[in-house]
Amino acid sequence: MDFTQNNRLEQITDETLIIGIDVAKHKHVARAIDDRGRDLAKRLVFESGLTGFKELLDWTQNLSEETNRPDLIFGMEPTGHYWLNLAYYLTAQELHAVVVNPTKVNRTKELDDDSPTKNDTKDAKVIAQVVRAGRYHDPILPEGIYAELREGMKLHDMMQKDLSSIKAQVQNALDRYFPEFTSVFKDWTKKTPIHFLKKGYLPADIASCSEEELMVEVKVAAKRGVGIKRVRALKHAAETSVGLTVGLAMARQEISYLIDQYLAIEERIEAHEARLEELVRQVPGASQMIAIKGIGVMTVAGFFAEVGDLSNYKDPRQIIKLAGYNLQLNQSGIFKGQTTITKRGRRRLRSILYLAARPLSANNEGFKQLHHYYKNRANNPLTGKESFVALGRKLIKIFYVMGTRNCVFDGKRMMRDIPQLKSLQEAA
């Protein structure tokens, strides 16, 4: 990956043919310009498929020969998912495919005709012009194990979303038919409450059972943890319940079905996480990252799913920018506003780092001291959330070093590298 705009501009020469592509679901539009921004041919409309992709290559190859411009660079917006097939296809043909930020395209749109008009033909040329200005990026197109992790984490998120939906539906059913149930069992996902729900026990069923019969059901679900006091509380809740008393037969079927779905998804998630752990441990440095106190397997798997191969980066600041954790200044003249993060980039990566920073600040001694310092330093103390962002930035740098050098984490070394924390080095 090129790190500076100068590096990118150096790739645009008088032998470069720039192809801007406006990507859509079924048909794409391509425009070609030279290094000075001049149109070189009429637009090409091609279908999203192998025939259309080959048509694009034939068109660009003929244009390359006619204009004596052998260096090809294809630019497109990474909106949605429709661009991925074309980007992977071009990369497989050993062609240079890049992406441009949609915000830059929108802001550049009026430069040629002073009009905010939007259409596929115009957008394709604007994309090409943005590439010509060196305002493009090489896309992250994971392959091999990194592609497996990307898809695996996507599936993991889908299953977690489904699990949350099922839990909400169970709670909905309990609110209607047995609202007192969660006052007895604070967490209905434990073994004993799951057992009662799966068997379709509603207030009328529990009220009709003796304490001894209920204890037998408890022992079937869990050998310990629930005693006679909890059973009596459950029976009292059932006898005084204000839950609905109509449609009980189908209500039992509904709750039983939801519990079956919940257990099946939980089992699937457990197996899937084991597979993800097996995959991520094959990545250089991943096992050492997982060994850091406060870092979980899914944090490391999510990190590599978003970032890909660390060898593609020349500096950890590229990953910080990819996460949208780079700082944004707001100042003019003597006015100096608040410094914030840009939040441009991969939102999922930003979320992973933020969520990882919280347990780190509580469980890892080095990060705990760093968190304390950020919040209590004399100059520019940070709020709790701001400190978590700072810890996330620090974690990127640590992961980068560990992944590229395949070394272990040293909390004391981390503290020594921060001059302001001399007084905290021994505590870490």
Sine and cosine of phi, psi and omega as CSV:
sin_phi,cos_phi,sin_psi,cos_psi,sin_omega,cos_omega
0.00,0.00,0.70,-0.71,0.05,-1.00
-0.99,0.16,0.66,-0.75,-0.15,-0.99
-0.99,-0.11,-0.54,0.84,-0.04,-1.00
-0.90,-0.43,0.35,-0.94,0.04,-1.00
-0.92,0.40,-0.53,0.85,0.05,-1.00
-0.86,0.50,-0.66,0.75,0.04,-1.00
-0.86,0.50,-0.64,0.76,-0.03,-1.00
-0.95,0.31,-0.63,0.77,0.02,-1.00
-0.90,0.44,-0.55,0.84,0.00,-1.00
-0.90,0.43,-0.36,0.93,0.01,-1.00
-0.99,0.16,-0.23,0.97,0.02,-1.00
-0.99,-0.11,0.96,-0.29,-0.02,-1.00
-0.83,-0.56,-0.05,-1.00,0.02,-1.00
-0.96,0.27,0.03,1.00,0.08,-1.00
-0.94,-0.34,0.20,0.98,-0.06,-1.00
-0.99,-0.13,0.73,-0.68,0.12,-0.99
-0.95,-0.32,0.88,-0.48,-0.08,-1.00
-0.98,-0.21,0.83,-0.55,-0.01,-1.00
-0.93,-0.36,0.90,-0.44,0.10,-0.99
-0.99,-0.13,0.75,-0.66,-0.07,-1.00
-0.82,-0.57,0.84,-0.55,0.13,-0.99
-1.00,-0.05,0.92,-0.39,-0.13,-0.99
-1.00,-0.03,0.67,-0.74,0.08,-1.00
-0.70,-0.72,-0.11,-0.99,-0.08,-1.00
-0.96,0.29,-0.73,0.68,-0.10,-0.99
-0.96,-0.29,-0.63,0.78,-0.05,-1.00
-0.74,-0.67,0.62,-0.79,0.03,-1.00
-0.91,-0.41,0.39,-0.92,0.03,-1.00
-0.84,-0.54,0.75,-0.66,-0.01,-1.00
-0.88,-0.48,0.63,-0.77,0.12,-0.99
-0.78,-0.62,0.53,-0.85,-0.03,-1.00
-0.85,-0.53,0.72,-0.70,0.07,-1.00
-0.70,-0.71,0.25,-0.97,0.05,-1.00
-0.99,-0.14,-0.16,-0.99,-0.06,-1.00
-0.94,0.34,-0.20,0.98,0.05,-1.00
-0.98,-0.20,0.01,1.00,0.06,-1.00
1.00,0.00,0.18,0.98,-0.03,-1.00
-0.99,0.10,0.65,-0.76,0.08,-1.00
-0.90,0.43,0.67,-0.74,-0.02,-1.00
-0.92,-0.39,-0.20,0.98,-0.02,-1.00
-0.23,-0.97,0.22,-0.97,0.11,-0.99
-0.94,0.34,0.32,-0.95,-0.03,-1.00
-0.90,0.44,0.41,-0.91,0.11,-0.99
-0.88,-0.47,0.81,-0.59,0.11,-0.99
-0.96,-0.27,0.86,-0.51,-0.04,-1.00
-0.72,-0.70,0.45,-0.89,-0.08,-1.00
-0.99,0.17,0.39,-0.92,0.05,-1.00
-1.00,0.10,1.00,-0.04,-0.02,-1.00
0.07,-1.00,0.09,-1.00,-0.07,-1.00
-0.87,0.50,-0.66,0.75,0.01,-1.00
-0.89,0.46,-0.70,0.72,0.01,-1.00
-0.92,0.39,-0.64,0.77,0.01,-1.00
-0.90,0.44,-0.64,0.76,0.05,-1.00
-0.92,0.40,-0.58,0.81,0.05,-1.00
-0.88,0.47,-0.65,0.76,0.06,-1.00
-0.88,0.47,-0.70,0.72,-0.01,-1.00
-0.91,0.42,-0.66,0.75,0.03,-1.00
-0.89,0.46,-0.66,0.75,-0.01,-1.00
-0.89,0.45,-0.72,0.69,-0.02,-1.00
-0.94,0.33,-0.57,0.82,0.01,-1.00
-0.91,0.40,-0.69,0.73,0.04,-1.00
-0.89,0.45,-0.67,0.75,0.00,-1.00
-0.92,0.39,-0.60,0.80,0.02,-1.00
-0.89,0.45,-0.66,0.75,0.00,-1.00
-0.94,0.33,-0.63,0.78,-0.01,-1.00
-0.91,0.41,-0.61,0.79,-0.08,-1.00
-0.99,-0.15,-0.02,1.00,-0.03,-1.00
0.84,0.55,0.73,0.69,0.03,-1.00
-0.81,-0.58,1.00,-0.03,-0.10,-0.99
-0.98,0.21,-0.33,0.95,-0.05,-1.00
-1.00,0.03,0.89,-0.45,-0.05,-1.00
-0.96,-0.29,0.65,-0.76,0.11,-0.99
-0.65,-0.76,0.82,-0.57,-0.07,-1.00
-0.96,-0.29,0.82,-0.58,0.01,-1.00
-0.91,-0.42,0.57,-0.82,0.02,-1.00
-0.40,-0.92,0.28,-0.96,0.07,-1.00
-1.00,0.02,0.70,-0.72,0.02,-1.00
-1.00,0.07,0.78,0.63,-0.01,-1.00
-1.00,-0.02,0.67,-0.74,-0.01,-1.00
0.89,0.45,-0.56,-0.83,0.00,-1.00
-0.82,-0.57,-0.01,1.00,-0.10,-1.00
-0.93,0.36,-0.38,0.92,-0.03,-1.00
-0.97,0.22,-0.34,0.94,-0.14,-0.99
-0.89,0.47,-0.70,0.72,-0.04,-1.00
-0.87,0.48,-0.68,0.73,0.00,-1.00
-0.93,0.38,-0.67,0.74,-0.02,-1.00
-0.89,0.45,-0.69,0.72,0.03,-1.00
-0.91,0.41,-0.61,0.79,0.01,-1.00
-0.90,0.45,-0.73,0.68,0.00,-1.00
-0.90,0.44,-0.64,0.76,0.02,-1.00
-0.90,0.44,-0.62,0.79,0.03,-1.00
-0.90,0.43,-0.46,0.89,0.05,-1.00
-1.00,0.06,0.16,0.99,0.00,-1.00
0.88,0.48,0.61,0.80,0.07,-1.00
-0.96,-0.29,0.43,-0.90,-0.09,-1.00
-1.00,0.04,0.97,-0.26,0.04,-1.00
-0.96,-0.29,0.77,-0.64,-0.02,-1.00
-0.78,-0.62,0.21,-0.98,0.02,-1.00
-0.83,-0.56,0.46,-0.89,0.05,-1.00
-0.83,-0.56,0.54,-0.84,-0.01,-1.00
-0.93,0.37,0.80,-0.60,0.01,-1.00
-0.83,0.56,-0.51,0.86,0.04,-1.00
-0.90,0.44,-0.63,0.78,0.03,-1.00
-0.92,0.40,-0.61,0.79,0.02,-1.00
-0.90,0.44,-0.70,0.71,-0.01,-1.00
-0.90,0.44,-0.61,0.80,-0.04,-1.00
-0.98,0.18,-0.30,0.95,0.00,-1.00
-1.00,-0.05,-0.19,0.98,-0.18,-0.98
-0.85,0.53,-0.53,0.85,-0.11,-0.99
-1.00,-0.05,-0.01,1.00,-0.08,-1.00
-0.91,0.42,-0.58,0.81,-0.07,-1.00
-0.99,0.14,-0.68,0.73,-0.13,-0.99
-0.81,-0.58,0.18,0.98,0.00,-1.00
0.80,0.60,0.56,0.83,-0.03,-1.00
-0.69,-0.72,0.68,-0.74,0.03,-1.00
-0.99,0.14,0.19,0.98,-0.03,-1.00
-0.80,0.60,0.65,-0.76,0.00,-1.00
-0.85,-0.53,0.80,-0.59,0.19,-0.98
-0.43,-0.90,0.24,-0.97,-0.13,-0.99
-0.89,0.45,-0.65,0.76,-0.03,-1.00
-0.90,0.43,-0.71,0.70,0.01,-1.00
-0.91,0.41,-0.69,0.72,-0.03,-1.00
-0.87,0.49,-0.62,0.79,0.00,-1.00
-0.88,0.47,-0.65,0.76,0.02,-1.00
-0.94,0.33,-0.63,0.78,0.02,-1.00
-0.87,0.48,-0.65,0.76,0.04,-1.00
-0.87,0.49,-0.69,0.72,0.03,-1.00
-0.89,0.46,-0.63,0.78,0.00,-1.00
-0.92,0.40,-0.62,0.79,0.03,-1.00
-0.91,0.42,-0.64,0.77,0.06,-1.00
-0.89,0.45,-0.68,0.73,0.00,-1.00
-0.86,0.52,-0.54,0.84,0.01,-1.00
-0.98,0.18,0.04,1.00,0.01,-1.00
0.97,0.25,0.28,0.96,-0.04,-1.00
-0.98,-0.19,0.84,0.55,0.00,-1.00
-0.75,-0.66,0.13,-0.99,0.01,-1.00
-0.65,-0.76,0.51,-0.86,0.13,-0.99
-0.97,0.23,0.80,-0.59,-0.08,-1.00
-0.95,0.30,0.41,-0.91,0.12,-0.99
-1.00,0.06,0.96,-0.27,0.02,-1.00
-0.90,-0.44,1.00,0.07,-0.09,-1.00
-0.89,0.45,0.56,-0.83,0.05,-1.00
-0.74,-0.67,0.25,-0.97,0.05,-1.00
0.85,0.52,-0.74,-0.67,-0.08,-1.00
-0.90,0.43,-0.51,0.86,-0.01,-1.00
-0.94,0.34,-0.58,0.82,0.08,-1.00
-0.92,0.39,-0.63,0.78,0.05,-1.00
-0.89,0.45,-0.66,0.75,0.02,-1.00
-0.91,0.41,-0.64,0.77,0.01,-1.00
-0.86,0.50,-0.76,0.66,-0.01,-1.00
-0.94,0.35,-0.59,0.81,0.00,-1.00
-0.90,0.44,-0.66,0.75,0.03,-1.00
-0.94,0.34,-0.55,0.84,0.07,-1.00
-0.89,0.45,-0.70,0.72,0.04,-1.00
-0.91,0.42,-0.62,0.79,0.01,-1.00
-0.88,0.47,-0.67,0.74,0.04,-1.00
-0.90,0.44,-0.63,0.78,0.03,-1.00
-0.88,0.47,-0.70,0.71,-0.02,-1.00
-0.93,0.37,-0.62,0.78,0.06,-1.00
-0.90,0.44,-0.62,0.79,0.03,-1.00
-0.91,0.42,-0.69,0.73,0.03,-1.00
-0.89,0.45,-0.64,0.77,0.00,-1.00
-0.90,0.44,-0.67,0.74,0.04,-1.00
-0.89,0.45,-0.62,0.79,0.02,-1.00
-0.90,0.43,-0.70,0.72,0.01,-1.00
-0.89,0.45,-0.67,0.74,0.01,-1.00
-0.88,0.47,-0.63,0.78,0.03,-1.00
-0.92,0.40,-0.61,0.80,0.01,-1.00
-0.94,0.35,-0.60,0.80,0.07,-1.00
-0.89,0.45,-0.70,0.71,0.01,-1.00
-0.88,0.47,-0.61,0.79,0.05,-1.00
-0.87,0.49,-0.71,0.71,0.00,-1.00
-0.91,0.41,-0.64,0.77,0.03,-1.00
-0.91,0.41,-0.63,0.78,0.03,-1.00
-0.87,0.49,-0.51,0.86,-0.03,-1.00
-1.00,0.08,-0.67,0.74,-0.17,-0.99
-0.96,-0.30,-0.38,0.92,0.00,-1.00
-0.44,-0.90,0.93,0.38,-0.07,-1.00
-0.90,0.44,-0.36,0.93,-0.03,-1.00
-0.99,0.13,-0.15,0.99,-0.08,-1.00
-0.86,0.52,-0.67,0.74,-0.05,-1.00
-0.98,0.22,-0.14,0.99,0.13,-0.99
-0.99,0.15,-0.36,0.93,0.05,-1.00
-1.00,-0.03,-0.73,0.68,0.07,-1.00
-0.93,-0.36,0.97,-0.23,-0.06,-1.00
-0.87,0.48,-0.57,0.82,0.01,-1.00
-0.85,-0.53,0.96,-0.27,-0.08,-1.00
-0.96,0.28,-0.09,1.00,-0.02,-1.00
-0.99,0.10,-0.03,1.00,0.05,-1.00
-0.97,0.25,0.17,-0.99,-0.15,-0.99
-0.88,0.48,-0.74,0.67,-0.09,-1.00
-0.91,0.41,-0.79,0.61,0.04,-1.00
-0.88,0.47,-0.58,0.82,0.06,-1.00
-0.87,0.50,-0.65,0.76,0.00,-1.00
-0.88,0.47,-0.73,0.68,0.00,-1.00
-0.90,0.44,-0.66,0.75,-0.03,-1.00
-0.93,0.36,-0.65,0.76,-0.02,-1.00
-0.89,0.45,-0.57,0.82,0.01,-1.00
-0.99,0.12,-0.01,1.00,0.09,-1.00
0.98,0.21,0.48,0.87,0.00,-1.00
-0.96,0.27,0.89,-0.46,0.10,-1.00
-0.93,-0.36,0.14,-0.99,-0.08,-1.00
-0.76,0.64,-0.68,0.73,-0.02,-1.00
-0.89,0.45,-0.61,0.79,-0.01,-1.00
-0.93,0.37,-0.68,0.73,-0.03,-1.00
-0.94,0.35,-0.63,0.78,-0.01,-1.00
-0.90,0.43,-0.50,0.87,-0.04,-1.00
-0.99,0.11,-0.14,0.99,0.00,-1.00
-1.00,-0.08,0.51,-0.86,0.08,-1.00
-0.99,0.16,0.25,-0.97,0.02,-1.00
-0.88,0.47,-0.59,0.81,0.00,-1.00
-0.91,0.42,-0.67,0.74,0.01,-1.00
-0.90,0.43,-0.63,0.78,0.03,-1.00
-0.92,0.38,-0.59,0.80,0.03,-1.00
-0.90,0.43,-0.57,0.82,0.05,-1.00
-0.88,0.47,-0.68,0.73,0.03,-1.00
-0.90,0.43,-0.61,0.79,0.02,-1.00
-0.89,0.45,-0.69,0.72,-0.03,-1.00
-0.92,0.39,-0.48,0.88,0.07,-1.00
-0.91,0.42,-0.63,0.78,-0.06,-1.00
-0.98,0.17,-0.71,0.71,-0.07,-1.00
-0.53,-0.85,0.70,-0.71,-0.04,-1.00
-0.95,0.33,-0.46,0.89,-0.01,-1.00
-0.50,-0.87,0.16,-0.99,0.04,-1.00
0.95,-0.31,-0.44,0.90,0.02,-1.00
-0.81,-0.59,0.87,-0.49,-0.03,-1.00
-0.94,-0.35,-0.18,-0.98,-0.07,-1.00
-0.90,0.43,-0.53,0.85,0.02,-1.00
-0.89,0.46,-0.67,0.74,0.01,-1.00
-0.93,0.38,-0.60,0.80,0.03,-1.00
-0.90,0.44,-0.68,0.73,0.03,-1.00
-0.91,0.43,-0.62,0.79,0.04,-1.00
-0.90,0.43,-0.62,0.78,0.02,-1.00
-0.91,0.41,-0.67,0.74,-0.01,-1.00
-0.91,0.40,-0.65,0.76,0.03,-1.00
-0.90,0.44,-0.66,0.75,0.01,-1.00
-0.89,0.46,-0.63,0.78,0.00,-1.00
-0.92,0.38,-0.65,0.76,-0.04,-1.00
-0.94,0.34,-0.41,0.91,-0.02,-1.00
-0.93,-0.36,0.29,0.96,-0.07,-1.00
-0.94,0.33,0.56,-0.83,0.08,-1.00
-0.95,-0.30,0.31,0.95,0.01,-1.00
-0.91,0.41,0.33,-0.94,0.00,-1.00
-0.88,0.48,0.54,-0.84,0.01,-1.00
-0.87,-0.49,0.28,0.96,0.03,-1.00
-0.90,-0.43,0.47,-0.88,0.03,-1.00
0.91,0.42,0.53,0.85,-0.13,-0.99
-0.93,0.37,-0.59,0.81,-0.04,-1.00
-0.88,0.48,-0.74,0.67,0.00,-1.00
-0.96,0.29,-0.47,0.88,0.06,-1.00
-0.90,0.43,-0.65,0.76,0.05,-1.00
-0.89,0.46,-0.66,0.75,0.03,-1.00
-0.90,0.43,-0.65,0.76,0.00,-1.00
-0.88,0.47,-0.76,0.65,-0.04,-1.00
-0.91,0.40,-0.67,0.74,0.02,-1.00
-0.88,0.48,-0.67,0.74,0.02,-1.00
-0.89,0.46,-0.71,0.70,-0.01,-1.00
-0.89,0.45,-0.63,0.78,0.02,-1.00
-0.92,0.40,-0.65,0.76,0.07,-1.00
-0.86,0.51,-0.69,0.73,0.02,-1.00
-0.89,0.45,-0.68,0.73,-0.01,-1.00
-0.87,0.49,-0.74,0.67,-0.03,-1.00
-0.91,0.41,-0.62,0.79,0.00,-1.00
-0.91,0.41,-0.68,0.73,0.00,-1.00
-0.92,0.38,-0.65,0.76,0.04,-1.00
-0.86,0.50,-0.69,0.72,0.01,-1.00
-0.90,0.44,-0.65,0.76,0.02,-1.00
-0.91,0.42,-0.66,0.76,0.01,-1.00
-0.90,0.44,-0.68,0.74,0.00,-1.00
-0.87,0.50,-0.70,0.71,0.01,-1.00
-0.92,0.39,-0.62,0.79,-0.02,-1.00
-0.93,0.38,-0.65,0.76,0.02,-1.00
-0.91,0.42,-0.57,0.82,0.06,-1.00
-0.90,0.43,-0.63,0.78,0.02,-1.00
-0.93,0.37,-0.64,0.77,0.03,-1.00
-0.90,0.44,-0.63,0.78,0.04,-1.00
-0.89,0.45,-0.66,0.76,0.03,-1.00
-0.88,0.47,-0.63,0.78,0.01,-1.00
-0.94,0.34,-0.76,0.65,-0.14,-0.99
-0.93,0.37,-0.47,0.88,0.01,-1.00
-0.94,0.35,-0.20,0.98,0.08,-1.00
-0.99,0.13,-0.22,0.98,0.01,-1.00
-0.98,0.18,0.72,-0.69,0.01,-1.00
-0.82,0.57,0.79,-0.61,0.05,-1.00
1.00,0.06,-0.19,0.98,-0.08,-1.00
-0.91,0.41,-0.67,0.74,-0.01,-1.00
-0.89,0.46,-0.62,0.79,0.04,-1.00
-0.92,0.39,-0.57,0.82,0.03,-1.00
-0.92,0.39,-0.68,0.74,-0.01,-1.00
-0.90,0.44,-0.48,0.88,-0.02,-1.00
-0.96,0.28,-0.23,0.97,0.04,-1.00
-0.91,0.41,0.78,-0.63,0.00,-1.00
-0.89,0.45,0.83,-0.56,-0.02,-1.00
0.98,-0.19,-0.13,0.99,0.01,-1.00
-0.96,-0.27,0.77,-0.64,0.02,-1.00
-0.98,-0.17,0.24,-0.97,0.00,-1.00
-0.87,0.50,-0.68,0.74,-0.07,-1.00
-0.93,0.36,-0.46,0.89,0.08,-1.00
-0.91,0.42,-0.72,0.69,-0.01,-1.00
-0.93,0.37,-0.66,0.75,0.03,-1.00
-0.88,0.47,-0.68,0.74,0.03,-1.00
-0.91,0.41,-0.61,0.80,0.02,-1.00
-0.88,0.48,-0.77,0.64,-0.02,-1.00
-0.95,0.31,-0.47,0.88,0.07,-1.00
-0.90,0.44,-0.58,0.81,-0.01,-1.00
-1.00,0.07,-0.61,0.79,-0.13,-0.99
-1.00,-0.01,-0.59,0.81,-0.06,-1.00
0.99,0.16,-0.46,-0.89,-0.06,-1.00
-0.95,0.33,0.85,-0.53,-0.03,-1.00
-0.92,0.40,-0.34,0.94,0.01,-1.00
-0.94,0.35,-0.21,0.98,0.05,-1.00
-0.98,0.20,-0.13,0.99,-0.07,-1.00
-0.93,-0.37,0.64,-0.77,0.04,-1.00
-1.00,-0.02,-0.33,0.94,-0.09,-1.00
-0.42,-0.91,0.60,-0.80,0.01,-1.00
-0.89,0.45,-0.32,0.95,0.04,-1.00
-0.90,0.44,-0.43,0.90,0.07,-1.00
-0.90,0.43,-0.63,0.78,0.01,-1.00
-0.95,0.30,-0.59,0.80,0.07,-1.00
-0.86,0.50,-0.67,0.74,0.03,-1.00
-0.94,0.35,-0.62,0.79,0.03,-1.00
-0.87,0.50,-0.57,0.82,0.00,-1.00
-0.99,0.15,-0.14,0.99,-0.07,-1.00
0.97,0.25,0.38,0.93,0.01,-1.00
-0.99,-0.12,0.08,1.00,0.08,-1.00
-0.96,0.30,0.52,-0.85,-0.14,-0.99
-0.99,0.16,0.54,-0.84,0.00,-1.00
-0.86,-0.51,0.89,-0.45,-0.01,-1.00
-1.00,-0.02,0.55,-0.83,0.04,-1.00
-0.75,-0.66,1.00,-0.02,-0.03,-1.00
-0.50,-0.86,0.47,-0.88,0.01,-1.00
-0.39,-0.92,0.86,-0.51,-0.03,-1.00
0.89,0.46,-0.81,-0.59,0.01,-1.00
-1.00,0.07,-0.16,0.99,0.01,-1.00
-0.98,0.18,0.73,-0.69,0.06,-1.00
-0.71,-0.70,0.95,-0.30,-0.02,-1.00
-1.00,0.09,-0.20,-0.98,-0.06,-1.00
-0.98,0.20,0.65,-0.76,0.08,-1.00
-1.00,0.03,0.79,-0.61,-0.02,-1.00
-0.75,-0.66,0.08,-1.00,0.12,-0.99
-1.00,-0.01,0.43,-0.90,-0.10,-0.99
-0.96,0.26,-0.50,0.87,-0.09,-1.00
0.86,0.51,0.44,0.90,0.12,-0.99
-0.99,-0.12,0.66,-0.75,0.01,-1.00
0.85,-0.53,-0.50,-0.87,-0.12,-0.99
-1.00,0.05,0.95,-0.33,-0.04,-1.00
-0.89,0.45,-0.61,0.79,-0.01,-1.00
-0.90,0.44,-0.65,0.76,0.04,-1.00
-0.90,0.44,-0.67,0.74,0.02,-1.00
-0.88,0.48,-0.65,0.76,0.00,-1.00
-0.92,0.40,-0.67,0.74,0.01,-1.00
-0.87,0.50,-0.71,0.70,-0.03,-1.00
-0.93,0.38,-0.64,0.77,-0.01,-1.00
-0.91,0.41,-0.70,0.71,-0.01,-1.00
-0.93,0.37,-0.49,0.87,0.04,-1.00
-0.95,0.30,-0.53,0.85,-0.06,-1.00
-0.92,0.40,-0.51,0.86,-0.07,-1.00
-0.92,0.40,-0.81,0.59,0.05,-1.00
-0.92,0.40,-0.49,0.87,0.05,-1.00
-0.88,0.48,-0.68,0.73,-0.03,-1.00
-0.93,0.38,-0.30,0.95,-0.02,-1.00
-0.98,-0.19,-0.52,0.85,-0.16,-0.99
-0.93,-0.36,-0.37,0.93,-0.02,-1.00
-0.98,-0.20,0.85,-0.52,-0.13,-0.99
-0.87,0.50,-0.68,0.73,0.00,-1.00
-0.89,0.46,-0.75,0.67,0.00,-1.00
-0.93,0.36,-0.52,0.86,0.05,-1.00
-0.89,0.46,-0.70,0.71,0.03,-1.00
-0.91,0.41,-0.62,0.79,0.02,-1.00
-0.91,0.42,-0.67,0.74,0.04,-1.00
-0.88,0.48,-0.69,0.72,0.03,-1.00
-0.89,0.46,-0.66,0.75,0.00,-1.00
-0.90,0.43,-0.73,0.69,-0.02,-1.00
-0.85,0.52,-0.61,0.79,-0.07,-1.00
-0.99,0.14,-0.35,0.94,-0.13,-0.99
-0.84,-0.54,0.12,0.99,-0.01,-1.00
-0.91,0.41,0.43,-0.90,-0.07,-1.00
-0.92,0.39,-0.67,0.75,-0.01,-1.00
-0.98,-0.21,0.81,-0.59,0.07,-1.00
0.82,0.58,0.84,0.54,0.08,-1.00
-0.91,0.42,0.55,-0.83,-0.04,-1.00
-0.98,-0.19,0.43,-0.90,0.16,-0.99
-0.97,0.26,0.13,-0.99,0.01,-1.00
-0.85,0.53,-0.73,0.68,-0.02,-1.00
-0.91,0.41,-0.66,0.75,0.02,-1.00
-0.89,0.45,-0.60,0.80,0.04,-1.00
-0.91,0.41,-0.62,0.78,0.04,-1.00
-0.89,0.46,-0.61,0.79,0.05,-1.00
-0.90,0.44,-0.70,0.72,0.02,-1.00
-0.89,0.47,-0.63,0.78,0.04,-1.00
-0.92,0.39,-0.58,0.81,0.06,-1.00
-0.89,0.45,-0.67,0.75,0.07,-1.00
-0.88,0.47,-0.67,0.74,0.02,-1.00
-0.90,0.44,-0.63,0.78,-0.01,-1.00
-0.90,0.43,-0.60,0.80,0.05,-1.00
-0.86,0.51,-0.72,0.69,-0.01,-1.00
-0.89,0.46,-0.65,0.76,0.00,-1.00
-0.91,0.41,-0.72,0.69,0.03,-1.00
-0.87,0.49,-0.64,0.77,-0.02,-1.00
-0.89,0.46,-0.73,0.69,0.00,-1.00
-0.90,0.44,-0.70,0.71,-0.02,-1.00
-0.91,0.41,-0.62,0.79,-0.03,-1.00
-0.96,0.27,-0.56,0.83,-0.03,-1.00
-1.00,0.05,-0.45,0.89,-0.01,-1.00
-0.95,-0.30,-0.12,0.99,0.02,-1.00
0.81,0.59,0.78,0.63,-0.03,-1.00
-0.89,-0.45,0.15,-0.99,-0.01,-1.00
-1.00,-0.08,0.33,-0.94,0.01,-1.00
-0.98,0.19,0.70,-0.71,0.03,-1.00
-0.80,-0.59,0.96,-0.27,-0.04,-1.00
-0.88,0.47,-0.62,0.78,0.00,-1.00
-0.92,0.40,-0.62,0.78,0.04,-1.00
-0.90,0.44,-0.64,0.77,0.03,-1.00
-0.87,0.50,-0.67,0.74,-0.02,-1.00
-0.94,0.35,-0.60,0.80,0.01,-1.00
-0.92,0.40,-0.45,0.89,-0.03,-1.00
-0.97,0.24,-0.11,0.99,0.00,-1.00
-0.92,-0.38,0.98,-0.21,-0.10,-0.99
-0.82,0.57,-0.56,0.83,-0.07,-1.00
-0.93,0.35,-0.18,0.98,-0.11,-0.99
-0.95,-0.31,0.49,0.87,-0.02,-1.00
-0.85,0.53,-0.62,0.78,-0.04,-1.00
-0.95,0.32,-0.24,0.97,-0.04,-1.00
-0.97,-0.26,-0.03,1.00,-0.09,-1.00
-0.87,0.49,-0.71,0.71,-0.03,-1.00
-0.92,0.38,-0.57,0.82,-0.02,-1.00
-0.92,0.39,-0.51,0.86,-0.01,-1.00
-0.96,0.28,0.00,0.00,0.00,0.00
